[in-house]
């Protein structure tokens, strides 16, 4: 092999090694960024799960039959009808 071709071959190999190293660094950086994003999304999911649990508890509290009856009686002035005023409709 001629010395000129050998030098060109070595330059091409060196350029390939450098390009490969840059690619590895870039892929590792992207992997780390994705992991950071994943951790942030997991933390957000956990916060949303906690909020969802609180909202379910609040909904259960607001929908309690005793509370609904109290609001109907005290705030809306509703009263339970006389049994004589109740008509049962059957299918």
Buried (B, 14 or more C-beta within 10 A) or exposed (E): EEEEEEEEEEEEEEEEEEEEEEEEEEEEEEEEEEEEEEEEEEEEEEEEEEEEEEEEEEEEEEEEEEEEEEEEEEEEEEEEEEEEEEEEEEE
